[in-house]
Amino acid sequence: MRVMILEDDSWIADLLKQIVLSLRPDCQVVCLSSVSAALQEWQQRPADLVISDWNLPDGPGTRLLEQVRRDSSSTPLVVITGRSDRASVMAVRALKINAFISKPFQAAHVAASLETLLPPDIDQPPPQADDAQHDLLAHLYSLPSNELQLPLNAQVRDRLLQSFKGEQIDLRQLASEWQQDPALSVRLLGVANSSAYNAGGKPCSNLLEALQKLGAKNSLNLAMGLALRQSSALQNPMLSLFAQAHLDSTEQLIERSTRLARQCAMDPAPFHCAALLHRMGELCVLYQAQVWEDSGQSFSEEQIMQALDQFSGPFAISIKAQWQLPMQLRELIGACYALPSSNVKRENILMRLAACELNTNHDDPEQARLRRLAGLA
């Protein structure tokens, strides 16, 4: 089965893709961002269902739908649009559109519409391990940056999936849980700081600012897309144990850094966010190891230790670049590990002090020096 999605907003396209895959896991989904590319794709490889935005940079998505209808009278067509007035609907009446989905949409409603339109799934044999790829370290080395992810907190993921299935959840409670989840924080910060949502404005440096910029519906849809993408939490006991150790360290640094920020009458939110993300490289390695195991492969504890040592730093750098984290936040994250000799920013000094207080005894000379620089001596 093949589904084509024409949508120039990459975040919406990814969410639609994850919704389709949640309904038909073995489906092949292709996402395109221009009418010309979609027309070419359709001529080469027709799809069993077409989902198209109405307004694209190079013209209306109805150009694609018209071509599909000329070639096939039975292929289901779905239009994603911000205009669902009667005049717009009547304008494409001849195309026999099967469903109109208005923006901003709810993921659960989209899933309900697509469920009735997608052809039945054909049972496929379980995936077999690829004998040519048997080494975890080689696999991690070959991973492209756009596949790097952090594991969602299992409880947060379960709540999001409950909402996707139509169950009522307390959004305020869910948002409070997001503040402790590195995966959601880095994703929402990345989207909020992208050109699509922040054209030349002040960058968001913490989750609250990102939520305010994106709005409740967009934030929930983005979180839902991440939850649908992650087929499982860290189910391997060893990986879960390693992850919990890193999350415990994160919680301790959040408490210590935000306390110092308040003591110095500074906004604690960026400190909270930097501390939350300072182990994202390690968490990314552990998540990718779980994906590796889910594909039928295996690893040893020694390989996990080697992977954490070799890839945590490079993965963290790649994620920070991929998700366009602002420089203020990058500097705070970096200060958790080291402080450049030329640094004069008080917030970075405070973050470095918080990390040192967790890792050294109270009489350490470096702590005393940092406290003097921070004006706390």
C-alpha positions as CSV (number, residue, x, y, z in Angstrom):
1,M,0.0,0.0,0.0
2,R,1.3,3.5,-0.9
3,V,0.1,6.9,0.4
4,M,1.2,10.2,-1.0
5,I,1.2,13.4,1.2
6,L,1.6,16.8,-0.4
7,E,2.3,19.3,2.3
8,D,5.0,22.1,2.5
9,D,4.9,22.3,6.3
10,S,7.4,19.5,7.3
11,W,5.9,19.3,10.8
12,I,2.4,18.7,9.6
13,A,3.6,16.3,6.9
14,D,5.4,14.2,9.5
15,L,2.4,14.1,11.8
16,L,0.2,13.0,8.9
17,K,2.7,10.3,8.0
18,Q,2.8,9.0,11.6
19,I,-1.0,8.9,11.7
20,V,-1.1,6.8,8.5
21,L,1.6,4.5,9.9
22,S,-0.2,4.1,13.2
23,L,-3.2,2.8,11.2
24,R,-1.3,0.8,8.5
25,P,2.2,0.1,9.9
26,D,3.4,-1.6,6.7
27,C,2.3,1.3,4.4
28,Q,4.8,3.1,2.3
29,V,4.4,6.9,2.8
30,V,6.0,9.5,0.6
31,C,5.9,13.2,1.6
32,L,6.4,15.9,-1.0
33,S,6.4,19.7,-0.6
34,S,5.6,21.0,-4.1
35,V,3.0,20.4,-6.7
36,S,5.5,19.8,-9.5
37,A,7.3,17.1,-7.4
38,A,4.0,15.4,-6.5
39,L,2.9,15.3,-10.1
40,Q,6.1,13.7,-11.2
41,E,5.9,11.2,-8.3
42,W,2.3,10.3,-9.2
43,Q,3.2,9.7,-12.9
44,Q,6.1,7.4,-11.8
45,R,4.5,5.7,-8.8
46,P,0.7,6.1,-8.3
47,A,-0.6,5.9,-4.8
48,D,-3.5,4.2,-3.1
49,L,-4.5,7.4,-1.3
50,V,-3.5,11.0,-1.8
51,I,-3.5,13.7,0.9
52,S,-2.9,17.2,-0.3
53,D,-2.7,20.7,1.2
54,W,-4.7,23.3,-0.8
55,N,-2.1,26.0,-1.0
56,L,1.5,25.1,-2.0
57,P,4.4,27.4,-2.9
58,D,4.2,26.6,-6.6
59,G,0.4,26.5,-6.9
60,P,-2.8,24.9,-5.6
61,G,-2.8,21.3,-4.6
62,T,-5.9,20.8,-6.7
63,R,-3.6,20.5,-9.7
64,L,-2.4,17.2,-8.3
65,L,-5.9,16.1,-7.4
66,E,-7.2,16.9,-10.9
67,Q,-4.4,14.7,-12.4
68,V,-5.2,11.9,-10.0
69,R,-8.9,12.0,-11.0
70,R,-8.0,12.0,-14.7
71,D,-6.0,8.8,-14.2
72,S,-8.2,7.1,-11.5
73,S,-11.8,7.5,-10.4
74,S,-11.4,5.3,-7.3
75,T,-8.3,6.7,-5.5
76,P,-9.4,8.3,-2.3
77,L,-8.5,12.0,-2.1
78,V,-8.1,14.0,1.1
79,V,-7.7,17.8,1.2
80,I,-6.0,19.6,4.1
81,T,-7.0,23.2,4.1
82,G,-7.6,26.3,6.2
83,R,-10.7,27.1,4.2
84,S,-13.6,24.7,4.3
85,D,-16.3,27.2,3.4
86,R,-19.1,26.1,1.1
87,A,-17.7,28.0,-1.9
88,S,-14.4,26.3,-1.7
89,V,-16.0,22.9,-1.3
90,M,-18.2,23.5,-4.3
91,A,-15.2,24.6,-6.4
92,V,-13.7,21.1,-6.2
93,R,-17.0,19.2,-6.2
94,A,-16.2,17.6,-9.5
95,L,-13.1,15.9,-8.1
96,K,-15.2,13.9,-5.7
97,I,-13.0,14.7,-2.7
98,N,-13.5,12.0,0.0
99,A,-12.6,14.1,3.0
100,F,-11.9,17.7,4.0
101,I,-9.6,18.2,7.0
102,S,-9.5,21.8,8.3
103,K,-6.5,23.3,9.9
104,P,-5.7,23.3,12.8
105,F,-6.8,19.7,13.1
106,Q,-7.0,17.2,15.9
107,A,-4.9,14.1,15.2
108,A,-7.7,11.7,16.5
109,H,-10.2,13.2,14.0
110,V,-7.8,12.8,11.1
111,A,-7.1,9.2,12.1
112,A,-10.9,8.5,12.2
113,S,-11.3,9.9,8.7
114,L,-8.3,8.1,7.2
115,E,-9.3,4.7,8.8
116,T,-12.3,4.6,6.5
117,L,-10.4,5.5,3.4
118,L,-7.2,3.4,3.7
119,P,-7.3,0.1,2.0
120,P,-7.1,-2.9,4.3
121,D,-3.6,-3.9,5.5
122,I,-2.2,-7.1,4.2
123,D,-0.4,-9.2,6.8
124,Q,3.3,-9.1,6.3
125,P,5.9,-11.5,7.8
126,P,7.8,-10.1,10.8
127,P,10.9,-8.2,9.9
128,Q,14.1,-10.2,9.7
129,A,17.4,-9.1,11.0
130,D,19.8,-7.8,8.4
131,D,22.8,-10.1,8.4
132,A,24.9,-7.3,6.7
133,Q,24.3,-5.0,9.7
134,H,25.2,-6.8,12.9
135,D,27.3,-4.3,14.7
136,L,25.6,-1.6,16.8
137,L,28.6,0.8,16.7
138,A,28.8,0.6,12.9
139,H,25.0,1.2,12.7
140,L,25.2,4.3,14.9
141,Y,28.1,5.6,12.9
142,S,26.0,5.4,9.7
143,L,22.9,7.0,11.1
144,P,21.9,10.3,9.4
145,S,21.3,13.3,11.7
146,N,17.6,13.5,10.8
147,E,17.0,10.1,12.3
148,L,18.4,11.0,15.7
149,Q,15.8,11.1,18.5
150,L,15.5,11.0,22.2
151,P,13.1,8.6,24.0
152,L,9.8,9.9,25.2
153,N,9.0,9.4,28.9
154,A,6.8,6.2,28.8
155,Q,4.0,7.9,30.9
156,V,3.9,11.0,28.7
157,R,3.8,8.8,25.6
158,D,1.0,6.7,27.0
159,R,-1.1,9.8,27.8
160,L,-0.6,11.2,24.3
161,L,-1.6,7.9,22.7
162,Q,-4.7,7.9,25.0
163,S,-5.6,11.3,23.6
164,F,-5.0,10.0,20.0
165,K,-7.4,7.2,20.6
166,G,-10.1,9.7,21.6
167,E,-9.8,9.5,25.4
168,Q,-10.1,12.7,27.4
169,I,-6.9,13.9,29.1
170,D,-6.1,16.9,31.3
171,L,-4.0,19.1,29.0
172,R,-2.7,21.1,32.0
173,Q,-1.4,18.0,33.7
174,L,0.1,16.8,30.4
175,A,1.9,20.2,29.9
176,S,3.4,20.0,33.4
177,E,4.7,16.5,32.7
178,W,6.3,17.8,29.4
179,Q,8.6,20.1,31.4
180,Q,10.5,17.0,32.6
181,D,10.7,15.3,29.2
182,P,13.9,16.1,27.2
183,A,12.5,14.6,24.0
184,L,9.4,16.8,23.8
185,S,11.3,19.9,25.0
186,V,14.0,19.7,22.3
187,R,11.3,19.0,19.6
188,L,9.0,21.8,20.5
189,L,12.0,24.2,20.9
190,G,13.2,23.2,17.5
191,V,9.9,23.8,15.8
192,A,9.3,27.1,17.7
193,N,12.7,28.4,16.6
194,S,12.3,27.3,12.9
195,S,11.7,29.8,10.1
196,A,8.1,28.5,9.8
197,Y,7.2,29.8,13.3
198,N,9.8,32.3,14.2
199,A,10.7,34.5,11.3
200,G,13.4,36.7,12.7
201,G,11.9,37.0,16.1
202,K,13.5,36.5,19.5
203,P,14.5,32.8,19.9
204,C,12.7,30.6,22.4
205,S,15.1,29.4,25.1
206,N,12.8,27.3,27.3
207,L,9.7,25.1,26.9
208,L,7.2,27.7,28.2
209,E,8.2,30.2,25.5
210,A,8.0,27.5,22.9
211,L,4.5,26.5,24.0
212,Q,3.3,30.1,23.9
213,K,4.7,30.6,20.4
214,L,3.2,27.4,19.0
215,G,-0.1,27.5,20.7
216,A,-1.9,24.6,22.4
217,K,-3.2,22.8,19.3
218,N,0.1,22.9,17.4
219,S,2.0,21.8,20.5
220,L,-0.3,18.9,21.1
221,N,-0.1,17.8,17.4
222,L,3.7,18.0,17.4
223,A,3.9,15.9,20.6
224,M,1.4,13.5,19.2
225,G,3.5,13.0,16.1
226,L,6.5,12.2,18.3
227,A,4.5,9.7,20.3
228,L,3.2,8.0,17.2
229,R,6.7,7.8,15.7
230,Q,8.1,6.0,18.8
231,S,6.8,2.5,18.6
232,S,8.1,1.6,22.0
233,A,9.7,3.1,25.1
234,L,13.0,1.8,26.4
235,Q,11.8,-1.7,27.1
236,N,15.3,-3.3,27.4
237,P,16.0,-3.4,31.2
238,M,19.7,-2.4,30.7
239,L,18.9,0.5,28.5
240,S,16.1,1.6,30.9
241,L,18.6,1.5,33.8
242,F,21.1,3.6,32.0
243,A,18.5,6.1,31.0
244,Q,17.2,6.4,34.6
245,A,20.6,7.2,35.8
246,H,21.0,10.0,33.3
247,L,17.5,11.3,34.2
248,D,18.3,11.3,37.9
249,S,21.4,13.3,37.1
250,T,19.3,15.7,35.1
251,E,16.8,16.2,37.9
252,Q,19.6,17.0,40.4
253,L,21.1,19.5,38.0
254,I,17.7,21.1,37.4
255,E,17.1,21.5,41.2
256,R,20.6,22.9,41.8
257,S,20.8,25.3,38.8
258,T,17.3,26.8,39.2
259,R,18.0,27.3,42.9
260,L,21.1,29.3,42.1
261,A,19.3,31.3,39.5
262,R,16.6,32.3,41.9
263,Q,19.2,33.1,44.5
264,C,20.7,35.6,41.9
265,A,17.3,36.9,40.9
266,M,17.6,35.4,37.4
267,D,14.9,33.6,35.3
268,P,15.2,29.9,36.2
269,A,13.4,28.7,33.0
270,P,16.5,28.6,30.7
271,F,18.5,26.9,33.5
272,H,15.8,24.3,33.8
273,C,15.8,23.7,30.1
274,A,19.6,23.5,29.7
275,A,19.8,21.0,32.6
276,L,17.0,19.0,31.2
277,L,18.8,18.7,27.8
278,H,22.4,18.3,29.0
279,R,22.3,14.5,28.7
280,M,20.4,14.4,25.4
281,G,23.4,12.8,23.6
282,E,23.4,9.8,26.0
283,L,19.6,9.4,25.8
284,C,19.7,9.5,22.0
285,V,22.3,6.7,22.0
286,L,20.1,4.6,24.3
287,Y,17.0,5.2,22.2
288,Q,18.8,4.2,19.0
289,A,20.0,1.0,20.7
290,Q,16.4,0.2,21.5
291,V,15.4,0.8,17.9
292,W,18.2,-1.5,16.9
293,E,17.0,-4.3,19.2
294,D,13.4,-3.8,18.0
295,S,14.6,-4.5,14.4
296,G,15.8,-8.0,15.5
297,Q,19.5,-7.1,16.3
298,S,21.3,-7.5,19.6
299,F,24.1,-5.9,21.6
300,S,26.2,-6.4,24.7
301,E,26.7,-4.2,27.7
302,E,30.2,-3.5,26.5
303,Q,28.9,-2.3,23.2
304,I,26.4,0.1,25.0
305,M,29.2,1.5,27.1
306,Q,31.4,2.0,24.0
307,A,28.5,3.6,22.2
308,L,27.8,6.0,25.0
309,D,31.5,7.0,25.1
310,Q,31.9,7.4,21.3
311,F,28.5,8.9,20.2
312,S,27.0,10.9,23.1
313,G,29.0,14.0,22.3
314,P,28.6,13.9,18.5
315,F,24.9,13.1,18.7
316,A,24.3,16.0,21.1
317,I,26.0,18.4,18.7
318,S,24.0,17.1,15.8
319,I,20.7,17.4,17.6
320,K,21.5,21.0,18.7
321,A,22.2,21.9,15.1
322,Q,19.3,20.0,13.7
323,W,16.7,21.5,16.1
324,Q,18.3,25.0,15.8
325,L,18.6,25.5,19.6
326,P,19.4,29.2,20.3
327,M,23.0,30.1,21.2
328,Q,22.0,31.1,24.8
329,L,20.7,27.6,25.4
330,R,23.7,25.9,23.7
331,E,26.1,27.9,25.9
332,L,24.2,26.9,29.1
333,I,24.3,23.3,28.1
334,G,28.0,23.5,27.3
335,A,28.6,25.1,30.7
336,C,27.4,21.9,32.4
337,Y,30.6,20.4,31.2
338,A,33.2,23.2,30.8
339,L,33.5,26.9,30.9
340,P,35.7,28.8,28.3
341,S,38.4,30.9,30.0
342,S,37.1,33.9,28.2
343,N,33.5,33.5,29.5
344,V,32.1,36.5,31.4
345,K,28.4,35.7,31.3
346,R,27.0,35.2,34.7
347,E,24.3,32.7,33.7
348,N,27.0,30.4,32.3
349,I,29.1,30.7,35.4
350,L,26.0,29.8,37.5
351,M,25.3,26.7,35.4
352,R,28.9,25.6,35.7
353,L,28.8,26.2,39.4
354,A,25.7,24.0,39.7
355,A,27.3,21.2,37.8
356,C,30.5,21.4,40.0
357,E,28.5,21.4,43.2
358,L,27.0,18.0,42.1
359,N,30.3,16.5,41.1
360,T,32.9,17.8,43.6
361,N,33.1,18.3,47.3
362,H,32.3,21.7,48.9
363,D,35.9,22.6,49.5
364,D,36.9,22.3,45.9
365,P,38.9,25.4,44.8
366,E,37.0,25.6,41.5
367,Q,33.7,26.0,43.3
368,A,35.1,28.9,45.4
369,R,36.4,30.6,42.2
370,L,33.1,30.2,40.4
371,R,31.2,31.5,43.4
372,R,33.4,34.6,43.4
373,L,32.8,35.1,39.7
374,A,29.1,34.8,40.2
375,G,29.1,37.3,43.1
376,L,28.1,34.6,45.6
377,A,31.3,34.5,47.7
